[in-house]
Every structure is written in structure tokens, then in C-alpha cells.
Amino acid sequence: MNFEKTNGGNTLTVELIGEVDSMNTPELEEKLLKEIEGVTELIFDLKGLEYISSAGLRVLLTMQKMMKAQGSMVIKNTNEEVMEIFKVTGFVRLLNLA
């Protein structure tokens, strides 16, 4: 997994590339927790994400809960494979997908 971020004022855009699984989610969560302080809009760009495991879904859910308290979170550019995972797990109802 590669993690690329763009910070523009109160907006943080995070691009996830490759696979998010149980091996790399601790690192991802640690980076995100450091970055979201003072952010009012968190955008996940998933155009380069090939796979997300349940551990990765947990990180997205955690970030969404945190962002509800300080602003908003949106997920965009979700490919068919990842969208299918969101549908099967019911996350399409939990996440703000654009």
C-alpha cells in the first residue's frame, strides 16, 4: 500500500494505492491520526486501491466517526472491485461515497 496525501488548508486528501490489509493498517491508522488534527474535510481517493480487507474497512469507519465530530469525510473514485466489497459488507450504507 502506498499512502499519498495532499493537505490544502482544512482539507486533507488521502490517496490509497495498492492493497490495504491487516499487515499495513496499523501504519495507515497511525499516519491518519497524526494528519487529521484540525482537518474539517477528509477525502479518500481510492482510484488506485485494488483491495481492502476488514481491517482496512475498520480504519475507514474509525476515521468517519472521528470526522463526524470535526467535519466531514467523503470517499471518491472507488473502482468496481472495492465497491463490491463495500456492497457485500454493507459499508455502502455507512460511508459517504461520492
N, C-alpha and C positions, 0 to 999 in steps of 0.2 A: 504494500500500500504506500502510495505517495500522498502527501498532505501539502497542498499549496494554499496559501491564504493571501487575501487582499484586504487590507484594512483601510477603509475610507471614512474617517470621522467616526460616527457612531454605528457604522455598518461594517460587519465582518463577513466576507465571502470566503467559504472554505470549499476547495475542490478536492474531492476524494477520487483517487485514481488507483485502479487495480482491484484488490480484494481486501475487504475489511472482515477479519475473522478473530477468533479468540486469542490468536498469537499477537496481534497488533492493536487490539482495542485498548489495553491499558495505556499504551503510549498515546493513542489518539485522544482518549479521555483526558489525560494529563495535559496535553497541549491545549485542548479546547477550554479546559477550566482556567488556564492561565490567560487565554486570549479574550474570553467573553466579558471580563470586568469592564463596565462602562459601555458595553455594546447594547444598543436598543434594537438592532435588526441583525439577525444571524441568517445568512443564506448558505445553504448547502447546494453546490453544483455537482451533480452526480453523473455528468456526461461521460466521464472516464471510469466510472465504477462498474466492475464486472460482476461482483458478488458481494453480498453482505450476509453475515451469519447472525444468529440470535444475539450474540454478544454485541455486534455492531448495532443491531436494532435497539438494544438496551441503551447504548450510548446516545442514539438519536432521541429516544424517548426521554432520557435524563436531560439532555440539552433543551428539549422542547419545554419540559416542566420548569427548568430554570429560566428560560427566556420568557415564559408567560408572566413571570414576576417582574421582569425588567424591560419587556418589549415584545418582539415577535420573532418567529422563526419560520422560514419557508424552505422547501426542498424543490429544486427545479432540475430540468434536463435528465429525468430518470429514464433509463433505457428499458426496453421490454423485459429483460431478464430480472432486473431489480424490481421493476413494477410488479411482476408476477409474485415475487417474494413478499412485497408489501400487501398484495391482494390475499394471498394464501394465509398470511399471518394476521390479517385484519388491520394492519397498520395504515391502510388507506383511509380508515375512519379516524385514526389517531393523529396522523401527521398532516401538516398543511402542505399539500402538494400543488405546485404550480405547473 
